[in-house]
Amino acid sequence: MWFRRSNLWTRQHRRRRTGALIVPAIAVAFLAYFGFHAFHGEFGIYNSHRLDARAAAVKGQLAAIKTEREELEQRVQLLHDGTIEKDMLDEQARRALNLSREDEVTIYRPSVKD
């Protein structure tokens, strides 16, 4: 706008509103960045569900391994009592030598390899 003061023309400047938008724009960018990473980041909400599912699967594997370990410890305990049971010794010898008697029925099972 032009105003006339006495005989001089002066120009009045309006304040620009862009300066008022800088801080909110930076705040929005800041919140968007951290909001995105809070949801999609390595330890975000989305991946926490995946980590929980993975933890449950690993706990299941751990339970199976513990059960197998207890069975093996029980079998080893039978060998450490000072006297070896004849049936246990016979079973281990036959398995190691891959032998069976003529009057026995042999059932082949696939070996379990992980």
C-alpha positions as CSV (number, residue, x, y, z in Angstrom):
1,M,0.0,0.0,0.0
2,W,1.1,3.4,-0.7
3,F,0.4,6.2,1.7
4,R,1.1,9.8,1.2
5,R,2.7,11.6,4.0
6,S,3.1,15.1,3.5
7,N,4.8,15.3,0.1
8,L,6.7,11.9,0.4
9,W,5.4,8.6,-0.7
10,T,6.2,5.8,1.6
11,R,5.6,2.1,1.3
12,Q,4.2,0.0,4.2
13,H,5.4,-3.6,4.2
14,R,3.2,-6.4,5.2
15,R,4.6,-9.1,7.4
16,R,4.9,-12.3,5.7
17,R,3.2,-15.4,7.1
18,T,5.8,-17.8,5.9
19,G,8.0,-17.2,9.0
20,A,5.1,-18.4,11.2
21,L,5.0,-21.7,9.3
22,I,8.6,-22.6,9.6
23,V,8.4,-24.0,13.2
24,P,5.2,-26.0,12.7
25,A,6.7,-27.4,9.4
26,I,9.8,-28.5,11.3
27,A,7.7,-30.0,14.1
28,V,5.6,-31.9,11.6
29,A,8.7,-33.3,9.8
30,F,10.2,-34.2,13.2
31,L,7.1,-36.0,14.3
32,A,6.6,-37.8,11.0
33,Y,10.2,-39.1,11.0
34,F,10.0,-40.5,14.5
35,G,6.4,-41.7,14.1
36,F,7.4,-43.7,11.0
37,H,10.3,-45.3,12.8
38,A,8.3,-46.0,15.9
39,F,6.0,-48.1,13.8
40,H,8.3,-49.5,11.1
41,G,11.7,-49.3,12.8
42,E,13.8,-52.3,13.9
43,F,12.2,-52.3,17.3
44,G,8.9,-50.6,16.3
45,I,5.4,-51.7,16.9
46,Y,5.2,-53.8,13.7
47,N,8.4,-55.7,14.4
48,S,7.6,-56.2,18.0
49,H,4.8,-58.5,16.9
50,R,7.2,-60.4,14.7
51,L,9.7,-60.6,17.5
52,D,7.0,-62.0,19.9
53,A,6.1,-64.7,17.3
54,R,9.7,-65.6,16.8
55,A,10.3,-65.8,20.6
56,A,7.3,-68.1,20.9
57,A,8.7,-70.4,18.2
58,V,12.1,-70.4,19.8
59,K,10.6,-71.3,23.2
60,G,8.8,-74.2,21.6
61,Q,12.1,-75.4,20.2
62,L,13.7,-75.0,23.6
63,A,11.1,-77.1,25.3
64,A,11.6,-79.9,22.7
65,I,15.4,-79.8,23.2
66,K,15.0,-79.8,27.0
67,T,12.7,-82.9,26.8
68,E,15.2,-84.6,24.5
69,R,18.1,-83.7,26.9
70,E,16.2,-85.1,29.9
71,E,15.6,-88.4,28.1
72,L,19.2,-88.6,27.2
73,E,20.3,-87.9,30.8
74,Q,18.0,-90.6,32.0
75,R,19.5,-93.1,29.6
76,V,23.0,-92.0,30.6
77,Q,22.1,-92.4,34.3
78,L,21.2,-96.1,33.6
79,L,24.8,-96.5,32.4
80,H,26.4,-94.7,35.5
81,D,24.7,-96.7,38.3
82,G,27.7,-99.0,38.7
83,T,26.1,-101.9,36.9
84,I,25.0,-101.7,33.3
85,E,21.6,-103.2,32.6
86,K,21.9,-106.1,30.2
87,D,19.1,-104.9,28.0
88,M,20.7,-101.5,27.7
89,L,24.1,-102.9,26.9
90,D,22.5,-105.3,24.4
91,E,20.6,-102.5,22.7
92,Q,23.6,-100.2,22.5
93,A,25.9,-103.0,21.1
94,R,23.4,-104.0,18.5
95,R,22.9,-100.4,17.4
96,A,26.7,-99.8,17.2
97,L,27.4,-103.0,15.3
98,N,24.2,-102.9,13.2
99,L,23.4,-106.5,14.1
100,S,20.2,-108.4,15.0
101,R,19.4,-112.0,15.9
102,E,17.7,-114.5,13.5
103,D,14.6,-114.7,15.6
104,E,14.2,-110.9,15.9
105,V,12.1,-108.5,13.7
106,T,14.1,-105.5,12.6
107,I,12.2,-102.3,11.9
108,Y,14.0,-99.6,10.0
109,R,13.3,-96.0,10.9
110,P,14.7,-93.0,9.1
111,S,17.4,-91.3,11.1
112,V,16.5,-87.9,12.5
113,K,19.0,-85.3,11.4
114,D,18.5,-81.5,12.1
